[in-house]
Amino acid sequence: MVKNKFILIISLCFSILINVPRITLLWNNDPIGYFVNISWVDTVYRCISVFGFSYLILKLNVFTWSKRSYPTRIFLSMGGYILWMILFRLFNHVLHLGTIVNSRFDGFVYLLILLMLLVIAHTIQLSHKSKTDALEKERLKQEGLRNELMALKNQIDPHFLFNSLNSLSVLVREDQ
């Protein structure tokens, strides 16, 4: 559950950070924003697109493919990147969105996002692995202490039983 919230927060942060220049151009009514044809609809579409891409890549790399090797995950993530770019450009064309600069720049931006997300996903997995290793180590330590205690009890029990029977034997001989 914590991982899901963490993935949502990271995806939202990526979406906002990648689109900060567009949002500031629109917010300030900058003339450059009119020159490159930036609109609120295009900015919202890009925010949703980056959020979806980030969420998909993190979710797949942290949960689904966590048992696979790192090179395999990179290869599969690159396939996801290519598919996402095809869908992104298709929706861009259908919705008549986009700027003058976006056709070449978008692929580069999404590639950088993919690389950063792969590093973040790997970091999340390493963090999770270290936590599970620490819990396992603590469990084994507790189990070892329990076993040691049981061994000591087993050493004491025959001795205690022998002493008790010996005391009873002495009492029976004295006062029958």
Z-matrix of the N, CA and C atoms (Angstrom, degrees):
N
C 1 1.445
C 2 1.530 1 110.83
N 3 1.315 2 115.58 1 -39.69
C 4 1.467 3 119.74 2 179.30
C 5 1.528 4 110.19 3 -64.87
N 6 1.342 5 115.65 4 -38.97
C 7 1.459 6 119.03 5 -179.88
C 8 1.521 7 111.25 6 -62.74
N 9 1.335 8 117.48 7 -39.75
C 10 1.460 9 120.44 8 -179.93
C 11 1.525 10 111.56 9 -62.26
N 12 1.328 11 116.51 10 -44.08
C 13 1.464 12 120.33 11 178.23
C 14 1.524 13 110.19 12 -64.43
N 15 1.318 14 115.59 13 -41.15
C 16 1.463 15 120.81 14 179.94
C 17 1.533 16 110.36 15 -63.05
N 18 1.325 17 116.87 16 -42.59
C 19 1.467 18 121.36 17 179.15
C 20 1.520 19 110.21 18 -65.41
N 21 1.331 20 117.73 19 -41.22
C 22 1.467 21 120.52 20 177.56
C 23 1.533 22 111.39 21 -61.53
N 24 1.322 23 116.18 22 -43.50
C 25 1.470 24 120.25 23 -179.19
C 26 1.525 25 110.58 24 -65.15
N 27 1.327 26 117.37 25 -44.27
C 28 1.471 27 120.34 26 179.24
C 29 1.523 28 110.41 27 -62.74
N 30 1.325 29 117.32 28 -42.99
C 31 1.467 30 121.02 29 -179.65
C 32 1.524 31 110.86 30 -63.64
N 33 1.321 32 116.67 31 -42.76
C 34 1.457 33 120.41 32 178.57
C 35 1.528 34 111.24 33 -64.12
N 36 1.328 35 116.88 34 -41.79
C 37 1.473 36 120.63 35 178.37
C 38 1.524 37 111.27 36 -62.85
N 39 1.322 38 117.07 37 -43.47
C 40 1.467 39 119.75 38 177.50
C 41 1.520 40 110.40 39 -61.17
N 42 1.305 41 116.76 40 -43.88
C 43 1.458 42 120.94 41 -178.76
C 44 1.528 43 111.28 42 -60.20
N 45 1.304 44 115.87 43 -44.32
C 46 1.465 45 119.53 44 -179.14
C 47 1.528 46 110.88 45 -71.12
N 48 1.331 47 116.97 46 -46.02
C 49 1.461 48 119.92 47 -176.79
C 50 1.526 49 113.12 48 -63.93
N 51 1.317 50 117.01 49 -38.58
C 52 1.462 51 119.76 50 179.82
C 53 1.526 52 110.70 51 -67.33
N 54 1.324 53 117.41 52 -31.80
C 55 1.462 54 120.90 53 -174.89
C 56 1.527 55 113.96 54 -100.45
N 57 1.322 56 118.15 55 8.40
C 58 1.467 57 120.91 56 178.59
C 59 1.538 58 112.30 57 -57.77
N 60 1.336 59 119.97 58 -44.97
C 61 1.473 60 117.90 59 178.85
C 62 1.528 61 113.01 60 -59.34
N 63 1.315 62 117.27 61 -42.10
C 64 1.467 63 120.40 62 178.94
C 65 1.528 64 110.69 63 -63.68
N 66 1.324 65 115.31 64 -45.07
C 67 1.471 66 119.23 65 -177.95
C 68 1.521 67 110.61 66 -63.71
N 69 1.325 68 117.18 67 -41.42
C 70 1.478 69 118.98 68 179.74
C 71 1.530 70 111.16 69 -67.66
N 72 1.335 71 117.88 70 -37.63
C 73 1.465 72 119.59 71 176.80
C 74 1.527 73 110.78 72 -63.06
N 75 1.313 74 117.08 73 -40.92
C 76 1.463 75 120.14 74 179.35
C 77 1.522 76 111.94 75 -72.43
N 78 1.321 77 116.27 76 -39.11
C 79 1.463 78 120.66 77 -177.27
C 80 1.530 79 111.48 78 -66.70
N 81 1.328 80 116.79 79 -39.18
C 82 1.465 81 121.12 80 -176.85
C 83 1.517 82 112.88 81 -88.36
N 84 1.330 83 118.01 82 -0.43
C 85 1.472 84 122.01 83 -175.55
C 86 1.515 85 111.28 84 52.24
N 87 1.308 86 116.06 85 44.97
C 88 1.456 87 122.89 86 -178.99
C 89 1.527 88 110.24 87 -70.17
N 90 1.314 89 118.25 88 136.26
C 91 1.473 90 120.52 89 178.72
C 92 1.531 91 113.00 90 -60.12
N 93 1.335 92 117.42 91 -28.01
C 94 1.465 93 119.72 92 178.28
C 95 1.525 94 109.29 93 -63.37
N 96 1.338 95 116.74 94 -35.75
C 97 1.455 96 121.27 95 178.02
C 98 1.516 97 111.66 96 -59.61
N 99 1.339 98 117.21 97 -35.47
C 100 1.467 99 119.50 98 177.75
C 101 1.524 100 110.81 99 -75.23
N 102 1.320 101 116.22 100 -31.23
C 103 1.467 102 119.86 101 -178.66
C 104 1.522 103 111.76 102 -67.56
N 105 1.332 104 117.05 103 -42.77
C 106 1.457 105 119.69 104 -178.68
C 107 1.520 106 112.47 105 -91.71
N 108 1.331 107 117.61 106 7.51
C 109 1.458 108 122.33 107 170.76
C 110 1.522 109 112.91 108 65.13
N 111 1.334 110 116.74 109 48.39
C 112 1.461 111 121.70 110 178.34
C 113 1.522 112 108.22 111 -91.59
N 114 1.323 113 116.29 112 131.21
C 115 1.460 114 120.56 113 178.16
C 116 1.528 115 109.38 114 -125.81
N 117 1.333 116 115.49 115 164.74
C 118 1.462 117 120.18 116 178.05
C 119 1.528 118 111.01 117 -65.17
N 120 1.322 119 116.62 118 -37.78
C 121 1.463 120 120.51 119 179.76
C 122 1.525 121 109.87 120 -62.88
N 123 1.327 122 116.11 121 -44.26
C 124 1.463 123 120.90 122 178.79
C 125 1.529 124 110.70 123 -63.64
N 126 1.323 125 117.20 124 -41.02
C 127 1.460 126 121.36 125 -179.31
C 128 1.523 127 110.99 126 -66.72
N 129 1.322 128 117.56 127 -43.26
C 130 1.466 129 120.67 128 178.26
C 131 1.530 130 109.53 129 -64.26
N 132 1.330 131 116.91 130 -42.35
C 133 1.467 132 120.74 131 178.36
C 134 1.526 133 110.60 132 -59.84
N 135 1.318 134 116.88 133 -43.08
C 136 1.463 135 120.39 134 179.83
C 137 1.526 136 111.36 135 -68.55
N 138 1.324 137 118.14 136 -37.26
C 139 1.467 138 120.50 137 176.62
C 140 1.530 139 110.30 138 -61.71
N 141 1.324 140 116.00 139 -45.52
C 142 1.465 141 120.28 140 179.37
C 143 1.519 142 110.08 141 -65.60
N 144 1.320 143 117.08 142 -39.71
C 145 1.464 144 120.91 143 -179.01
C 146 1.528 145 111.66 144 -65.38
N 147 1.322 146 117.05 145 -45.65
C 148 1.469 147 120.21 146 179.74
C 149 1.525 148 110.06 147 -66.84
N 150 1.343 149 116.62 148 -39.15
C 151 1.462 150 119.87 149 176.95
C 152 1.527 151 110.94 150 -60.69
N 153 1.329 152 116.61 151 -47.66
C 154 1.469 153 120.45 152 -179.70
C 155 1.517 154 112.17 153 -63.05
N 156 1.323 155 116.65 154 -43.10
C 157 1.464 156 121.07 155 179.12
C 158 1.527 157 110.75 156 -62.68
N 159 1.325 158 116.54 157 -46.15
C 160 1.465 159 121.37 158 -179.56
C 161 1.523 160 110.73 159 -62.90
N 162 1.315 161 116.18 160 -45.35
C 163 1.462 162 120.20 161 -178.96
C 164 1.528 163 110.36 162 -63.35
N 165 1.322 164 116.73 163 -44.44
C 166 1.465 165 120.92 164 -179.37
C 167 1.530 166 111.41 165 -61.59
N 168 1.311 167 117.20 166 -49.26
C 169 1.467 168 120.75 167 -177.56
C 170 1.529 169 110.63 168 -64.02
N 171 1.335 170 117.69 169 -44.82
C 172 1.464 171 119.69 170 179.84
C 173 1.525 172 111.70 171 -65.98
N 174 1.309 173 116.42 172 -42.87
C 175 1.466 174 119.96 173 -179.09
C 176 1.525 175 110.56 174 -62.63
N 177 1.321 176 116.61 175 -44.31
C 178 1.458 177 119.80 176 -179.56
C 179 1.522 178 112.20 177 -67.80
N 180 1.305 179 118.04 178 -39.04
C 181 1.462 180 120.58 179 -176.77
C 182 1.518 181 113.26 180 -80.00
N 183 1.305 182 117.68 181 -29.02
C 184 1.458 183 119.37 182 -177.93
C 185 1.526 184 110.99 183 -86.69
N 186 1.336 185 118.06 184 -39.32
C 187 1.466 186 120.18 185 -175.59
C 188 1.517 187 113.48 186 -104.08
N 189 1.309 188 116.65 187 -59.52
C 190 1.461 189 121.00 188 -168.44
C 191 1.514 190 113.02 189 -68.41
N 192 1.309 191 117.08 190 -47.75
C 193 1.463 192 120.35 191 -173.63
C 194 1.513 193 112.63 192 -100.66
N 195 1.308 194 118.48 193 16.99
C 196 1.463 195 120.01 194 -174.28
C 197 1.525 196 113.13 195 -64.32
N 198 1.327 197 117.36 196 -23.08
C 199 1.466 198 119.78 197 179.73
C 200 1.533 199 111.90 198 -84.42
N 201 1.308 200 117.73 199 -14.51
C 202 1.464 201 120.67 200 -178.57
C 203 1.527 202 110.66 201 -83.28
N 204 1.326 203 114.90 202 164.08
C 205 1.466 204 119.38 203 -179.67
C 206 1.527 205 109.64 204 -71.72
N 207 1.311 206 115.21 205 158.54
C 208 1.460 207 120.14 206 -177.67
C 209 1.529 208 112.65 207 -62.37
N 210 1.343 209 120.67 208 -43.79
C 211 1.474 210 119.31 209 177.46
C 212 1.531 211 112.41 210 -61.73
N 213 1.319 212 118.13 211 -35.59
C 214 1.468 213 120.66 212 178.25
C 215 1.521 214 110.12 213 -64.74
N 216 1.338 215 116.45 214 -42.57
C 217 1.468 216 119.71 215 178.97
C 218 1.526 217 111.22 216 -63.98
N 219 1.326 218 117.50 217 -37.88
C 220 1.464 219 120.06 218 178.03
C 221 1.517 220 110.18 219 -65.12
N 222 1.331 221 117.14 220 -43.69
C 223 1.461 222 121.16 221 179.35
C 224 1.530 223 110.80 222 -61.41
N 225 1.320 224 117.56 223 -46.31
C 226 1.462 225 121.28 224 179.37
C 227 1.532 226 111.27 225 -67.00
N 228 1.330 227 117.58 226 -35.98
C 229 1.461 228 121.01 227 177.25
C 230 1.520 229 111.30 228 -66.13
N 231 1.310 230 116.09 229 -36.55
C 232 1.475 231 119.02 230 176.76
C 233 1.530 232 110.13 231 -64.75
N 234 1.332 233 117.32 232 -38.28
C 235 1.466 234 120.48 233 174.97
C 236 1.516 235 110.95 234 -61.81
N 237 1.331 236 116.63 235 -41.43
C 238 1.458 237 120.92 236 175.94
C 239 1.517 238 111.86 237 -63.47
N 240 1.325 239 115.99 238 -37.82
C 241 1.470 240 121.09 239 177.96
C 242 1.531 241 110.38 240 -62.63
N 243 1.322 242 116.46 241 -46.56
C 244 1.469 243 120.23 242 -178.95
C 245 1.527 244 109.98 243 -63.19
N 246 1.332 245 117.31 244 -44.78
C 247 1.463 246 121.17 245 178.41
C 248 1.526 247 110.86 246 -61.76
N 249 1.343 248 116.53 247 -42.55
C 250 1.470 249 120.02 248 179.50
C 251 1.528 250 110.88 249 -63.44
N 252 1.319 251 117.21 250 -40.85
C 253 1.467 252 119.65 251 -179.81
C 254 1.531 253 111.08 252 -65.87
N 255 1.329 254 117.54 253 -37.51
C 256 1.468 255 119.97 254 177.18
C 257 1.528 256 109.70 255 -63.36
N 258 1.336 257 116.81 256 -46.90
C 259 1.463 258 120.42 257 179.38
C 260 1.529 259 111.23 258 -65.17
N 261 1.332 260 116.78 259 -40.22
C 262 1.462 261 121.43 260 -179.88
C 263 1.530 262 110.46 261 -60.80
N 264 1.319 263 116.94 262 -47.29
C 265 1.469 264 119.90 263 -179.75
C 266 1.517 265 111.96 264 -69.09
N 267 1.325 266 117.06 265 -34.24
C 268 1.459 267 120.40 266 177.12
C 269 1.524 268 110.39 267 -63.72
N 270 1.337 269 117.24 268 -49.19
C 271 1.464 270 119.90 269 177.90
C 272 1.528 271 111.30 270 -65.41
N 273 1.308 272 117.28 271 -35.77
C 274 1.461 273 121.37 272 176.88
C 275 1.524 274 110.36 273 -59.88
N 276 1.327 275 115.62 274 -42.61
C 277 1.469 276 120.62 275 -178.82
C 278 1.528 277 110.71 276 -71.87
N 279 1.332 278 116.87 277 -42.20
C 280 1.467 279 121.01 278 -178.32
C 281 1.526 280 110.95 279 -66.38
N 282 1.317 281 117.30 280 -41.85
C 283 1.462 282 121.35 281 -178.03
C 284 1.523 283 112.71 282 -84.82
N 285 1.329 284 117.74 283 -2.90
C 286 1.473 285 123.81 284 -179.38
C 287 1.520 286 111.01 285 55.87
N 288 1.344 287 115.21 286 47.17
C 289 1.450 288 121.34 287 178.10
C 290 1.514 289 108.91 288 -105.51
N 291 1.301 290 114.89 289 172.19
C 292 1.454 291 118.99 290 172.86
C 293 1.503 292 113.10 291 119.77
N 294 1.305 293 113.58 292 165.69
C 295 1.446 294 121.55 293 179.16
C 296 1.511 295 109.18 294 -112.56
N 297 1.285 296 116.65 295 178.42
C 298 1.460 297 121.44 296 178.10
C 299 1.522 298 110.28 297 -68.07
N 300 1.331 299 116.63 298 -35.27
C 301 1.452 300 121.34 299 -173.00
C 302 1.528 301 113.82 300 -88.84
N 303 1.329 302 118.17 301 -13.36
C 304 1.452 303 120.34 302 -164.22
C 305 1.521 304 115.60 303 -70.03
N 306 1.299 305 120.74 304 -25.64
C 307 1.458 306 120.42 305 -170.09
C 308 1.516 307 112.82 306 -60.22
N 309 1.311 308 118.81 307 -41.76
C 310 1.466 309 121.12 308 179.63
C 311 1.519 310 111.86 309 -92.25
N 312 1.304 311 115.82 310 -30.78
C 313 1.451 312 120.91 311 -173.79
C 314 1.521 313 112.28 312 -75.62
N 315 1.322 314 118.07 313 -32.83
C 316 1.468 315 121.32 314 -177.75
C 317 1.520 316 112.21 315 -60.46
N 318 1.323 317 117.05 316 -45.08
C 319 1.467 318 120.11 317 179.53
C 320 1.517 319 111.73 318 -59.36
N 321 1.325 320 116.70 319 -40.57
C 322 1.458 321 121.64 320 178.91
C 323 1.523 322 110.76 321 -66.46
N 324 1.327 323 117.22 322 -43.19
C 325 1.469 324 121.26 323 179.84
C 326 1.524 325 110.35 324 -62.60
N 327 1.328 326 117.14 325 -45.90
C 328 1.468 327 119.74 326 179.85
C 329 1.527 328 111.77 327 -67.37
N 330 1.322 329 117.30 328 -31.80
C 331 1.463 330 119.68 329 176.21
C 332 1.533 331 110.60 330 -66.48
N 333 1.323 332 116.43 331 -42.45
C 334 1.464 333 119.92 332 176.36
C 335 1.533 334 111.28 333 -63.71
N 336 1.326 335 116.20 334 -40.58
C 337 1.461 336 119.98 335 177.05
C 338 1.521 337 109.68 336 -61.18
N 339 1.336 338 116.76 337 -44.28
C 340 1.463 339 121.24 338 179.67
C 341 1.523 340 111.12 339 -58.96
N 342 1.316 341 116.81 340 -45.89
C 343 1.468 342 120.02 341 -179.34
C 344 1.530 343 111.40 342 -63.55
N 345 1.326 344 116.56 343 -42.89
C 346 1.464 345 119.79 344 178.52
C 347 1.523 346 110.91 345 -64.91
N 348 1.320 347 117.26 346 -39.56
C 349 1.459 348 120.74 347 -179.60
C 350 1.524 349 111.64 348 -68.28
N 351 1.328 350 117.13 349 -35.00
C 352 1.460 351 119.68 350 176.50
C 353 1.523 352 110.88 351 -63.82
N 354 1.318 353 116.07 352 -40.40
C 355 1.471 354 119.88 353 177.48
C 356 1.534 355 110.10 354 -65.65
N 357 1.326 356 116.99 355 -42.91
C 358 1.460 357 120.63 356 179.28
C 359 1.524 358 110.82 357 -64.62
N 360 1.331 359 117.21 358 -42.90
C 361 1.472 360 120.79 359 179.25
C 362 1.527 361 110.33 360 -62.14
N 363 1.324 362 116.21 361 -41.12
C 364 1.468 363 119.69 362 178.46
C 365 1.536 364 110.39 363 -64.99
N 366 1.313 365 116.71 364 -39.44
C 367 1.459 366 121.25 365 177.94
C 368 1.526 367 111.09 366 -64.48
N 369 1.330 368 117.35 367 -41.49
C 370 1.461 369 121.17 368 178.13
C 371 1.523 370 109.93 369 -62.44
N 372 1.333 371 116.31 370 -42.88
C 373 1.457 372 119.85 371 179.51
C 374 1.528 373 111.49 372 -65.20
N 375 1.322 374 117.39 373 -41.92
C 376 1.469 375 119.82 374 178.13
C 377 1.527 376 110.93 375 -63.59
N 378 1.321 377 116.57 376 -39.56
C 379 1.460 378 120.82 377 177.91
C 380 1.528 379 110.50 378 -63.92
N 381 1.313 380 115.89 379 -44.87
C 382 1.468 381 120.43 380 178.81
C 383 1.525 382 110.79 381 -63.51
N 384 1.336 383 116.16 382 -41.19
C 385 1.467 384 120.29 383 -179.84
C 386 1.530 385 110.60 384 -65.20
N 387 1.333 386 117.17 385 -41.20
C 388 1.467 387 119.17 386 179.90
C 389 1.527 388 110.76 387 -66.66
N 390 1.333 389 117.64 388 -36.15
C 391 1.463 390 119.72 389 177.63
C 392 1.525 391 110.73 390 -67.12
N 393 1.321 392 117.29 391 -43.93
C 394 1.468 393 119.30 392 179.55
C 395 1.518 394 110.85 393 -67.04
N 396 1.335 395 117.36 394 -36.27
C 397 1.466 396 119.96 395 176.50
C 398 1.528 397 111.19 396 -64.57
N 399 1.334 398 116.94 397 -40.29
C 400 1.465 399 120.64 398 178.43
C 401 1.529 400 110.81 399 -65.52
N 402 1.335 401 116.76 400 -40.41
C 403 1.461 402 119.71 401 177.46
C 404 1.524 403 111.28 402 -65.56
N 405 1.325 404 116.09 403 -41.40
C 406 1.466 405 120.28 404 178.57
C 407 1.528 406 110.98 405 -64.12
N 408 1.329 407 116.18 406 -40.81
C 409 1.465 408 120.85 407 178.38
C 410 1.528 409 110.64 408 -62.99
N 411 1.321 410 116.68 409 -42.70
C 412 1.464 411 120.88 410 178.76
C 413 1.531 412 110.67 411 -65.75
N 414 1.332 413 117.59 412 -40.15
C 415 1.459 414 121.23 413 178.44
C 416 1.532 415 110.76 414 -63.15
N 417 1.334 416 115.72 415 -43.60
C 418 1.474 417 119.56 416 178.60
C 419 1.525 418 111.65 417 -65.18
N 420 1.317 419 116.42 418 -36.42
C 421 1.462 420 120.60 419 178.00
C 422 1.530 421 110.02 420 -65.03
N 423 1.330 422 117.08 421 -44.34
C 424 1.469 423 121.25 422 178.04
C 425 1.530 424 110.86 423 -63.08
N 426 1.321 425 115.66 424 -41.61
C 427 1.463 426 120.03 425 178.95
C 428 1.531 427 111.01 426 -64.18
N 429 1.317 428 116.97 427 -40.00
C 430 1.465 429 121.40 428 177.07
C 431 1.520 430 111.61 429 -62.98
N 432 1.322 431 116.57 430 -42.61
C 433 1.467 432 119.85 431 177.48
C 434 1.526 433 111.42 432 -64.62
N 435 1.330 434 116.39 433 -40.02
C 436 1.465 435 119.98 434 177.36
C 437 1.528 436 110.90 435 -63.24
N 438 1.328 437 116.29 436 -42.67
C 439 1.474 438 119.99 437 178.20
C 440 1.523 439 111.63 438 -63.82
N 441 1.316 440 116.73 439 -39.60
C 442 1.468 441 120.91 440 178.57
C 443 1.533 442 110.82 441 -64.69
N 444 1.328 443 115.92 442 -40.48
C 445 1.458 444 120.43 443 177.90
C 446 1.530 445 110.92 444 -64.04
N 447 1.325 446 116.08 445 -43.10
C 448 1.471 447 119.75 446 178.22
C 449 1.528 448 111.08 447 -63.47
N 450 1.326 449 117.03 448 -38.61
C 451 1.468 450 120.15 449 178.05
C 452 1.525 451 110.74 450 -63.79
N 453 1.321 452 116.66 451 -41.82
C 454 1.466 453 119.91 452 177.54
C 455 1.526 454 111.28 453 -65.09
N 456 1.326 455 116.70 454 -40.29
C 457 1.466 456 119.86 455 177.23
C 458 1.520 457 110.94 456 -62.53
N 459 1.333 458 115.83 457 -41.01
C 460 1.468 459 119.53 458 179.03
C 461 1.525 460 111.73 459 -65.31
N 462 1.332 461 117.01 460 -31.53
C 463 1.464 462 119.98 461 177.25
C 464 1.526 463 110.81 462 -72.47
N 465 1.302 464 116.78 463 -36.38
C 466 1.462 465 121.18 464 -177.12
C 467 1.525 466 111.32 465 -77.81
N 468 1.288 467 119.37 466 -38.12
C 469 1.460 468 123.09 467 -174.17
C 470 1.526 469 113.52 468 -56.44
N 471 1.337 470 121.40 469 -50.90
C 472 1.473 471 119.04 470 179.04
C 473 1.526 472 111.86 471 -62.59
N 474 1.313 473 117.40 472 -38.06
C 475 1.450 474 121.70 473 179.35
C 476 1.536 475 110.04 474 -64.21
N 477 1.326 476 116.84 475 -43.57
C 478 1.463 477 121.67 476 179.40
C 479 1.523 478 110.35 477 -64.28
N 480 1.334 479 115.61 478 -44.15
C 481 1.466 480 120.09 479 179.50
C 482 1.540 481 110.62 480 -62.69
N 483 1.331 482 116.02 481 -43.14
C 484 1.470 483 120.05 482 179.07
C 485 1.524 484 110.81 483 -61.75
N 486 1.327 485 117.44 484 -45.47
C 487 1.471 486 121.07 485 179.86
C 488 1.526 487 111.21 486 -63.88
N 489 1.314 488 117.64 487 -40.92
C 490 1.468 489 120.94 488 179.36
C 491 1.519 490 110.94 489 -63.29
N 492 1.334 491 116.37 490 -45.92
C 493 1.465 492 120.02 491 179.10
C 494 1.531 493 111.12 492 -65.90
N 495 1.316 494 116.33 493 -37.55
C 496 1.460 495 120.20 494 178.07
C 497 1.524 496 110.38 495 -64.20
N 498 1.329 497 117.39 496 -42.10
C 499 1.470 498 121.20 497 178.16
C 500 1.511 499 110.62 498 -63.90
N 501 1.313 500 117.80 499 -42.92
C 502 1.475 501 121.08 500 177.44
C 503 1.523 502 110.97 501 -62.60
N 504 1.301 503 116.05 502 -40.07
C 505 1.462 504 120.68 503 179.74
C 506 1.519 505 110.17 504 -61.85
N 507 1.320 506 117.94 505 -42.31
C 508 1.466 507 122.01 506 179.06
C 509 1.512 508 110.00 507 -66.19
N 510 1.336 509 118.03 508 -41.98
C 511 1.463 510 121.84 509 179.84
C 512 1.526 511 111.36 510 -65.45
N 513 1.315 512 117.36 511 -38.05
C 514 1.459 513 121.22 512 179.68
C 515 1.525 514 109.36 513 -66.72
N 516 1.287 515 119.93 514 -38.43
C 517 1.460 516 122.89 515 -179.57
C 518 1.538 517 110.66 516 -68.30
N 519 1.339 518 116.74 517 -37.09
C 520 1.467 519 119.59 518 -178.43
C 521 1.532 520 111.55 519 -73.68
N 522 1.307 521 115.56 520 -51.18
C 523 1.465 522 119.91 521 -176.21
C 524 1.523 523 109.26 522 -125.23
N 525 1.330 524 114.98 523 94.83
C 526 1.452 525 118.33 524 -176.60
C 527 1.486 526 109.63 525 -78.22
